[in-house]
Amino acid sequence: MSISKLLALIFGVTFVSVGLIGFLPNPLVSAEGLFVTNTMHNLVHVLTGGAFLLAALMPGRESTLILGIGAAYVAVAALGFLTRGDQLLGIVHINQADRWLHAFLAAAILLAGRIAKQMDLSRSLEAD
């Protein structure tokens, strides 16, 4: 299994899980949690996880798709910091903790995608 596929699976399962957990009352990710979410925010997490899982099913393109999702998270983070109040685009509930988490996730996803791409390339060159 390629590093990119493994990362896409890990990110995918994590995002889907966080999205589903967000629908349940809990102190971390919920309407009253440290990371404030609403139904739309939870659905975005589930859809993002689905995108990662889809990327894992696309051999040779996983790292490119991971980088694309990372770029989208850069936009989400920037938009979050530019948003006044607690409604991103008027529909996704966020708070300050979410803003910083999205910035961290953008950096982590981009870094992971870049490293995975290099490692997969290195592994394919060694196989030849």
C-alpha positions in Angstrom: 0.0 0.0 0.0 1.4 3.4 -0.9 2.0 6.0 1.8 -0.5 8.3 0.0 -3.2 5.7 0.1 -2.6 5.0 3.8 -2.7 8.8 4.6 -5.9 9.2 2.6 -7.5 6.3 4.5 -6.4 7.7 7.9 -7.6 11.3 7.1 -10.8 9.9 5.6 -11.7 7.7 8.6 -10.8 10.5 11.0 -12.9 13.2 9.3 -15.9 10.9 8.9 -15.6 9.8 12.6 -15.3 13.4 13.8 -18.3 14.4 11.6 -20.4 11.6 13.1 -19.3 12.2 16.6 -20.3 15.9 16.2 -23.9 14.8 16.0 -23.7 13.4 19.5 -23.4 15.5 22.7 -19.8 15.6 23.8 -17.3 18.1 25.2 -15.0 18.2 22.2 -16.9 18.5 18.9 -20.5 19.6 19.2 -22.8 22.5 19.5 -21.5 23.0 23.1 -18.0 21.6 22.6 -14.5 23.1 22.5 -14.8 23.0 18.7 -18.3 24.3 18.1 -20.2 22.6 15.3 -23.7 22.5 13.9 -25.3 20.0 11.5 -23.8 21.7 8.4 -20.3 21.7 10.0 -20.6 18.0 10.8 -21.8 17.2 7.3 -18.8 19.1 5.9 -16.5 16.8 8.0 -18.3 13.7 6.7 -18.0 14.9 3.1 -14.4 15.8 3.5 -13.7 12.4 5.0 -15.6 10.9 2.0 -13.3 12.9 -0.4 -10.2 11.5 1.4 -11.7 7.9 1.1 -12.4 8.5 -2.5 -8.8 9.6 -3.0 -7.6 6.4 -1.5 -9.4 4.5 -4.3 -7.6 6.4 -7.0 -4.2 4.7 -7.4 -1.4 7.1 -8.4 -3.5 10.1 -7.7 -3.9 9.9 -4.0 -1.3 12.5 -3.1 -2.5 15.0 -5.7 -6.0 14.7 -4.2 -4.7 15.0 -0.7 -2.9 18.2 -1.7 -6.1 19.5 -3.3 -8.0 18.9 -0.1 -5.2 20.6 1.8 -5.5 23.6 -0.5 -9.2 23.8 0.1 -8.5 23.8 3.8 -6.2 26.8 3.3 -9.1 28.6 1.8 -11.4 27.5 4.7 -8.9 28.6 7.3 -8.4 32.0 5.6 -12.1 32.5 5.2 -12.6 31.6 8.9 -10.2 34.2 10.0 -11.8 36.8 7.7 -15.3 35.9 9.0 -16.7 38.2 11.7 -18.9 36.3 14.1 -19.6 32.6 14.4 -21.1 31.7 11.0 -18.8 30.8 8.2 -20.7 31.6 4.9 -23.8 32.1 7.1 -24.3 28.3 7.5 -21.3 26.7 9.2 -21.0 27.4 12.9 -17.3 28.1 14.0 -15.4 29.5 16.9 -11.8 30.6 17.5 -10.7 27.1 18.3 -12.1 26.0 14.9 -10.3 28.7 13.1 -6.9 27.6 14.5 -7.7 24.0 14.0 -8.5 24.6 10.3 -5.2 26.4 9.9 -3.4 23.6 11.5 -5.2 21.0 9.4 -4.5 22.9 6.2 -0.7 22.8 7.0 -0.8 19.2 8.2 -2.7 17.9 5.2 -0.4 19.8 2.7 2.7 18.6 4.5 1.5 15.0 4.6 0.5 15.1 0.9 3.8 16.5 -0.1 5.9 14.0 1.9 3.7 11.1 0.8 4.1 12.2 -2.9 7.9 12.2 -2.4 8.0 8.9 -0.6 5.7 7.2 -3.2 7.9 8.5 -6.0 11.0 7.3 -4.2 9.5 3.9 -3.7 8.5 3.6 -7.3 12.0 4.6 -8.5 13.5 1.9 -6.2 11.1 -0.7 -7.6 12.4 0.0 -11.2 
